[in-house]
Amino acid sequence: MRTRPDILTEIELPSGPVTIDEHGYITDPDAWSLDFADHAAAQEGIVLGPEHREIIKFLRDFLDSHGVAADARFVLKYISDRDNLDKSGAKDVYFGLFPKGHVKQACKIAGMKQPRAWSTG
């Protein structure tokens, strides 16, 4: 479901205020911080470890260099190359870290806006 633009909430974090939409996605990816990542992860029931943070860094770097959020295939390729895994093995790793999916958890925690056309998987 797409977010309604009139339902926004400002949250206070140690690094400063951030505005989120009704589903918890940041509205300005440039306002993202590690504090936001920890907050969003906690809302999703995830305690971020080093491997989560590595994937989040990959997503942030991709956004910075390409101007758009990476879709899951780029993350799976990154994991596959990093761990010398096939696509199925990379999926197991990725969805072990973010069990509710790429958009629902990984993109949200990494500070991407809620995508318009992607599924929540």
GROMACS elastic network, one bead per residue, 0.5 to 0.9 nm:
[ bonds ]
;  ai    aj funct       b0    kb
    1   116     6  0.88540   500
    1   119     6  0.89819   500
    1   120     6  0.88803   500
    2   114     6  0.78178   500
    2   115     6  0.83182   500
    2   116     6  0.66981   500
    2   117     6  0.89364   500
    3     6     6  0.86407   500
    3     7     6  0.77918   500
    3    21     6  0.66646   500
    3    22     6  0.63787   500
    3    23     6  0.70271   500
    3   114     6  0.77428   500
    3   116     6  0.89967   500
    4     7     6  0.59013   500
    4     8     6  0.84264   500
    4    21     6  0.78468   500
    4    22     6  0.74947   500
    5     8     6  0.69570   500
    5    21     6  0.74690   500
    5    22     6  0.86890   500
    6    21     6  0.86060   500
    6    22     6  0.89931   500
    7    20     6  0.87951   500
    7    21     6  0.61933   500
    7    22     6  0.56800   500
    8    19     6  0.65707   500
    8    20     6  0.57025   500
    8    22     6  0.59753   500
    8    27     6  0.85031   500
    9    18     6  0.82676   500
    9    19     6  0.55210   500
    9    20     6  0.53792   500
    9    21     6  0.63573   500
    9    22     6  0.73309   500
    9    24     6  0.86865   500
   10    17     6  0.63354   500
   10    18     6  0.55020   500
   10    20     6  0.62864   500
   10    21     6  0.88704   500
   11    16     6  0.84401   500
   11    17     6  0.54868   500
   11    18     6  0.54025   500
   11    19     6  0.62362   500
   11    20     6  0.74654   500
   12    15     6  0.80956   500
   12    16     6  0.58871   500
   12    18     6  0.65443   500
   12    19     6  0.89162   500
   13    16     6  0.50442   500
   13    17     6  0.57154   500
   13    18     6  0.73264   500
   13    35     6  0.63883   500
   13    36     6  0.70507   500
   13    39     6  0.81878   500
   14    17     6  0.81175   500
   14    35     6  0.67702   500
   15    18     6  0.89680   500
   15    33     6  0.72080   500
   15    34     6  0.85558   500
   15    35     6  0.65370   500
   15    36     6  0.83946   500
   16    31     6  0.88730   500
   16    35     6  0.89634   500
   17    31     6  0.85514   500
   18    26     6  0.71462   500
   18    27     6  0.80935   500
   18    28     6  0.80772   500
   18    31     6  0.65044   500
   18    32     6  0.77741   500
   18    36     6  0.78784   500
   19    24     6  0.89158   500
   19    25     6  0.84917   500
   19    26     6  0.59954   500
   19    27     6  0.58637   500
   19    28     6  0.74076   500
   19    31     6  0.85173   500
   20    23     6  0.76310   500
   20    24     6  0.52927   500
   20    25     6  0.52343   500
   20    27     6  0.53945   500
   20    28     6  0.83106   500
   21    24     6  0.53165   500
   21    25     6  0.54559   500
   21    26     6  0.64615   500
   21    27     6  0.64233   500
   21   113     6  0.88904   500
   21   114     6  0.85215   500
   22    25     6  0.75385   500
   23   114     6  0.83260   500
   24    40     6  0.71633   500
   24    43     6  0.83452   500
   24   108     6  0.72875   500
   24   114     6  0.88328   500
   25    40     6  0.82034   500
   25   107     6  0.84356   500
   25   108     6  0.53120   500
   25   109     6  0.79565   500
   25   111     6  0.68899   500
   25   112     6  0.69074   500
   25   113     6  0.57383   500
   25   114     6  0.58352   500
   26    29     6  0.62814   500
   26    31     6  0.79010   500
   26    32     6  0.74113   500
   26    36     6  0.85724   500
   26   108     6  0.72394   500
   26   109     6  0.87690   500
   26   111     6  0.56754   500
   26   112     6  0.65575   500
   26   113     6  0.57457   500
   26   114     6  0.78625   500
   27    30     6  0.89768   500
   27    31     6  0.83341   500
   27   111     6  0.83849   500
   27   112     6  0.80248   500
   27   113     6  0.57690   500
   27   114     6  0.81862   500
   28    31     6  0.54997   500
   28    32     6  0.73481   500
   28   111     6  0.79477   500
   28   112     6  0.80354   500
   28   113     6  0.71051   500
   29    32     6  0.53728   500
   29   110     6  0.85722   500
   29   111     6  0.53054   500
   29   112     6  0.56505   500
   29   113     6  0.66008   500
   30    33     6  0.85177   500
   30   111     6  0.82326   500
   31    36     6  0.87530   500
   31   111     6  0.81691   500
   32    35     6  0.80405   500
   32    36     6  0.60695   500
   32    37     6  0.75956   500
   32   110     6  0.76341   500
   32   111     6  0.54674   500
   32   112     6  0.85501   500
   33    36     6  0.51294   500
   33    37     6  0.64372   500
   33    38     6  0.87818   500
   33   110     6  0.86789   500
   33   111     6  0.80035   500
   34    38     6  0.62015   500
   34    39     6  0.85296   500
   34   110     6  0.87217   500
   35    38     6  0.51867   500
   35    39     6  0.61851   500
   35    40     6  0.86476   500
   36    40     6  0.59699   500
   36    41     6  0.83181   500
   36   109     6  0.73235   500
   36   110     6  0.84102   500
   36   111     6  0.76231   500
   37    40     6  0.52218   500
   37    41     6  0.59243   500
   37    42     6  0.84543   500
   37    48     6  0.83802   500
   37    53     6  0.89109   500
   37    56     6  0.85267   500
   37   108     6  0.82224   500
   37   110     6  0.61521   500
   37   111     6  0.71731   500
   38    41     6  0.51397   500
   38    42     6  0.60994   500
   38    43     6  0.86558   500
   38    46     6  0.86446   500
   38    47     6  0.76662   500
   38    48     6  0.69507   500
   38   109     6  0.76083   500
   39    42     6  0.52078   500
   39    43     6  0.63459   500
   39    44     6  0.88068   500
   39   109     6  0.81042   500
   40    43     6  0.50461   500
   40    44     6  0.63771   500
   40    45     6  0.87514   500
   40    46     6  0.85787   500
   40   105     6  0.82644   500
   40   108     6  0.69451   500
   40   109     6  0.52042   500
   40   110     6  0.86384   500
   40   111     6  0.87135   500
   41    45     6  0.61667   500
   41    47     6  0.64099   500
   41    48     6  0.68312   500
   41   105     6  0.75071   500
   41   106     6  0.87278   500
   41   108     6  0.83982   500
   41   109     6  0.58110   500
   42    46     6  0.54438   500
   42    47     6  0.64340   500
   42    48     6  0.84850   500
   43    46     6  0.75766   500
   44    47     6  0.88946   500
   44   100     6  0.87287   500
   44   104     6  0.87326   500
   44   105     6  0.68541   500
   44   109     6  0.87090   500
   46    49     6  0.89892   500
   46    97     6  0.83800   500
   46    98     6  0.79711   500
   46   105     6  0.89600   500
   47    52     6  0.87285   500
   48    51     6  0.78865   500
   48    52     6  0.55600   500
   48    53     6  0.65661   500
   48    97     6  0.89038   500
   49    52     6  0.53387   500
   49    53     6  0.62821   500
   49    54     6  0.87439   500
   50    53     6  0.50657   500
   50    54     6  0.61616   500
   50    55     6  0.88193   500
   51    54     6  0.50202   500
   51    55     6  0.64394   500
   51    56     6  0.86485   500
   51    97     6  0.79160   500
   52    55     6  0.53029   500
   52    56     6  0.62078   500
   52    57     6  0.86254   500
   52    94     6  0.89687   500
   52    97     6  0.64649   500
   52    98     6  0.82211   500
   52   106     6  0.84962   500
   53    57     6  0.60086   500
   53    58     6  0.85303   500
   53   110     6  0.88999   500
   54    57     6  0.50449   500
   54    58     6  0.62590   500
   54    59     6  0.87383   500
   55    59     6  0.62592   500
   55    60     6  0.86348   500
   55    75     6  0.74922   500
   55    78     6  0.87754   500
   55    79     6  0.84558   500
   55    94     6  0.86474   500
   55   106     6  0.80424   500
   55   110     6  0.86280   500
   56    59     6  0.50377   500
   56    60     6  0.61261   500
   56    61     6  0.84986   500
   56   106     6  0.70045   500
   56   107     6  0.80201   500
   56   109     6  0.74250   500
   56   110     6  0.51875   500
   56   111     6  0.88273   500
   57    60     6  0.50422   500
   57    61     6  0.59517   500
   57    62     6  0.84047   500
   57   110     6  0.77097   500
   58    61     6  0.51316   500
   58    62     6  0.60513   500
   58    63     6  0.86075   500
   58    70     6  0.89057   500
   58    75     6  0.76648   500
   58    78     6  0.82943   500
   59    62     6  0.51041   500
   59    63     6  0.62328   500
   59    64     6  0.86606   500
   59    69     6  0.69547   500
   59    70     6  0.62582   500
   59    75     6  0.76404   500
   59   106     6  0.83583   500
   59   107     6  0.75207   500
   59   110     6  0.65420   500
   59   111     6  0.89611   500
   59   112     6  0.86826   500
   60    63     6  0.51029   500
   60    64     6  0.61668   500
   60    65     6  0.86519   500
   60    69     6  0.80462   500
   60    70     6  0.88249   500
   60   110     6  0.64159   500
   60   111     6  0.78419   500
   60   112     6  0.83930   500
   61    64     6  0.50196   500
   61    65     6  0.60893   500
   61    66     6  0.83974   500
   62    65     6  0.52264   500
   62    66     6  0.57630   500
   62    67     6  0.75623   500
   62    68     6  0.74171   500
   62    69     6  0.67601   500
   62    70     6  0.62172   500
   63    66     6  0.53602   500
   63    68     6  0.50218   500
   63    69     6  0.50925   500
   63    70     6  0.68179   500
   63   112     6  0.83581   500
   64    67     6  0.56761   500
   64    68     6  0.78282   500
   64    69     6  0.88454   500
   65    68     6  0.83367   500
   66    69     6  0.78166   500
   66    70     6  0.84908   500
   68   112     6  0.88008   500
   69   107     6  0.77802   500
   69   112     6  0.65651   500
   69   113     6  0.84540   500
   69   115     6  0.85457   500
   70    73     6  0.79190   500
   70    74     6  0.61291   500
   70    75     6  0.71812   500
   70   107     6  0.85506   500
   71    74     6  0.59048   500
   71    75     6  0.70405   500
   71   102     6  0.77921   500
   71   103     6  0.84066   500
   71   107     6  0.89293   500
   71   118     6  0.88037   500
   72    75     6  0.51355   500
   72    76     6  0.60722   500
   72    77     6  0.85533   500
   72   102     6  0.61167   500
   72   103     6  0.83555   500
   73    76     6  0.50191   500
   73    77     6  0.60889   500
   73    78     6  0.85624   500
   74    77     6  0.50845   500
   74    78     6  0.61887   500
   74    79     6  0.87199   500
   75    79     6  0.62222   500
   75    80     6  0.84471   500
   75    90     6  0.86942   500
   75    94     6  0.80993   500
   75   102     6  0.89658   500
   76    79     6  0.51128   500
   76    80     6  0.58961   500
   76    81     6  0.84969   500
   76    87     6  0.67045   500
   76    88     6  0.89997   500
   76    90     6  0.54995   500
   76    91     6  0.64024   500
   76    93     6  0.88643   500
   76    94     6  0.72065   500
   77    81     6  0.60423   500
   77    82     6  0.83757   500
   77    86     6  0.88672   500
   77    87     6  0.74647   500
   77    90     6  0.76220   500
   78    81     6  0.53070   500
   78    82     6  0.59983   500
   78    83     6  0.85318   500
   78    90     6  0.85656   500
   79    83     6  0.58710   500
   79    84     6  0.78117   500
   79    85     6  0.74270   500
   79    87     6  0.88064   500
   79    89     6  0.88773   500
   79    90     6  0.55890   500
   79    91     6  0.85043   500
   79    93     6  0.77931   500
   79    94     6  0.76990   500
   80    83     6  0.54473   500
   80    84     6  0.52958   500
   80    86     6  0.59063   500
   80    87     6  0.64387   500
   80    88     6  0.89852   500
   80    89     6  0.74580   500
   80    90     6  0.52086   500
   80    91     6  0.87194   500
   81    84     6  0.51258   500
   81    85     6  0.68028   500
   81    86     6  0.86495   500
   81    90     6  0.89432   500
   82    85     6  0.79270   500
   83    90     6  0.79684   500
   84    90     6  0.87530   500
   85    88     6  0.77256   500
   85    89     6  0.53964   500
   85    90     6  0.58638   500
   86    89     6  0.52893   500
   86    90     6  0.62186   500
   86    91     6  0.86900   500
   87    90     6  0.50558   500
   87    91     6  0.61571   500
   87    92     6  0.86733   500
   88    91     6  0.50832   500
   88    92     6  0.63116   500
   88    93     6  0.88178   500
   89    92     6  0.50580   500
   89    93     6  0.64058   500
   89    94     6  0.87011   500
   90    93     6  0.51337   500
   90    94     6  0.61007   500
   90    95     6  0.85190   500
   91    94     6  0.50434   500
   91    95     6  0.58546   500
   91    96     6  0.80363   500
   92    95     6  0.54471   500
   92    96     6  0.57819   500
   92    97     6  0.86069   500
   93    96     6  0.50600   500
   93    97     6  0.64216   500
   93    98     6  0.87587   500
   94    97     6  0.52674   500
   94    98     6  0.61499   500
   94    99     6  0.78142   500
   94   101     6  0.83814   500
   94   102     6  0.82469   500
   95   100     6  0.72419   500
   95   101     6  0.62978   500
   95   102     6  0.78653   500
   96    99     6  0.54565   500
   97   106     6  0.86802   500
   98   101     6  0.55774   500
   98   102     6  0.68812   500
   98   104     6  0.84950   500
   98   105     6  0.59577   500
   98   106     6  0.61966   500
   99   102     6  0.84454   500
   99   105     6  0.79123   500
  100   103     6  0.83181   500
  100   104     6  0.60705   500
  100   105     6  0.62315   500
  100   106     6  0.87578   500
  100   120     6  0.80454   500
  100   121     6  0.67402   500
  101   104     6  0.53752   500
  101   105     6  0.57754   500
  101   106     6  0.68720   500
  101   107     6  0.88356   500
  101   120     6  0.66301   500
  102   105     6  0.58129   500
  102   107     6  0.60520   500
  102   108     6  0.84922   500
  102   120     6  0.72876   500
  102   121     6  0.59910   500
  103   106     6  0.59252   500
  103   108     6  0.64902   500
  103   112     6  0.87393   500
  103   114     6  0.75842   500
  103   115     6  0.76851   500
  103   118     6  0.74871   500
  103   119     6  0.73631   500
  103   120     6  0.53087   500
  103   121     6  0.62684   500
  104   107     6  0.67001   500
  104   108     6  0.62088   500
  104   109     6  0.86818   500
  104   114     6  0.86303   500
  104   119     6  0.87656   500
  104   120     6  0.53398   500
  104   121     6  0.67909   500
  105   108     6  0.51737   500
  105   109     6  0.59214   500
  105   110     6  0.83935   500
  105   120     6  0.88408   500
  106   109     6  0.53102   500
  106   110     6  0.60416   500
  106   111     6  0.86647   500
  106   112     6  0.88164   500
  107   110     6  0.50305   500
  107   111     6  0.62355   500
  107   112     6  0.52273   500
  107   113     6  0.77781   500
  107   114     6  0.79263   500
  107   115     6  0.89923   500
  108   111     6  0.52858   500
  108   112     6  0.56170   500
  108   113     6  0.71920   500
  108   114     6  0.72514   500
  109   112     6  0.76010   500
  112   115     6  0.79276   500
  113   116     6  0.89300   500
  114   118     6  0.87206   500
  115   118     6  0.58102   500
  115   119     6  0.84789   500
  116   119     6  0.87038   500
  118   121     6  0.81211   500
